[in-house]
Amino acid sequence: MSIDDAKFRKPVTPGDSLYIHVEKQQNRGAVWKFKCEAKVAGVKVAEAVVTAMIADK
């Protein structure tokens, strides 16, 4: 639904192992908010707060 407070701190190059860490901040019904961080070799390269609607098919 939305991406807030997105920050790209360092470039990621081919061959880097990118690890994405996601933590639930809150949920209200089907709407969930997650704090996400992307790391390469333990160094934060990007972060954002993602809001998504989780629905059954």
C-alpha positions as a Python dict, from the first residue, in 0.01 Angstrom:
ca = {
    (1, 'M'): (0, 0, 0),
    (2, 'S'): (279, 245, 86),
    (3, 'I'): (653, 286, 146),
    (4, 'D'): (755, 552, 399),
    (5, 'D'): (1087, 686, 527),
    (6, 'A'): (1285, 504, 255),
    (7, 'K'): (1659, 569, 275),
    (8, 'F'): (1926, 428, 46),
    (9, 'R'): (2257, 459, 229),
    (10, 'K'): (2516, 274, 17),
    (11, 'P'): (2523, 117, -330),
    (12, 'V'): (2488, -260, -369),
    (13, 'T'): (2694, -419, -644),
    (14, 'P'): (2658, -752, -828),
    (15, 'G'): (2804, -1034, -622),
    (16, 'D'): (2704, -879, -286),
    (17, 'S'): (2490, -1095, -56),
    (18, 'L'): (2189, -880, 35),
    (19, 'Y'): (2001, -973, 353),
    (20, 'I'): (1661, -817, 415),
    (21, 'H'): (1545, -801, 778),
    (22, 'V'): (1173, -739, 838),
    (23, 'E'): (1009, -665, 1174),
    (24, 'K'): (633, -629, 1230),
    (25, 'Q'): (545, -296, 1390),
    (26, 'Q'): (166, -320, 1404),
    (27, 'N'): (-145, -460, 1241),
    (28, 'R'): (-508, -356, 1229),
    (29, 'G'): (-725, -615, 1063),
    (30, 'A'): (-580, -686, 721),
    (31, 'V'): (-343, -384, 720),
    (32, 'W'): (9, -453, 846),
    (33, 'K'): (309, -222, 896),
    (34, 'F'): (667, -352, 876),
    (35, 'K'): (1009, -196, 945),
    (36, 'C'): (1257, -325, 685),
    (37, 'E'): (1636, -306, 667),
    (38, 'A'): (1866, -431, 393),
    (39, 'K'): (2223, -522, 492),
    (40, 'V'): (2540, -626, 309),
    (41, 'A'): (2814, -778, 525),
    (42, 'G'): (2635, -652, 838),
    (43, 'V'): (2626, -290, 714),
    (44, 'K'): (2287, -125, 661),
    (45, 'V'): (2251, -20, 296),
    (46, 'A'): (1877, 65, 287),
    (47, 'E'): (1575, 96, 516),
    (48, 'A'): (1203, 171, 490),
    (49, 'V'): (865, 133, 659),
    (50, 'V'): (628, -72, 441),
    (51, 'T'): (249, -85, 481),
    (52, 'A'): (71, -377, 317),
    (53, 'M'): (-274, -531, 305),
    (54, 'I'): (-270, -906, 359),
    (55, 'A'): (-573, -1077, 205),
    (56, 'D'): (-688, -1432, 138),
    (57, 'K'): (-741, -1533, -225),
}
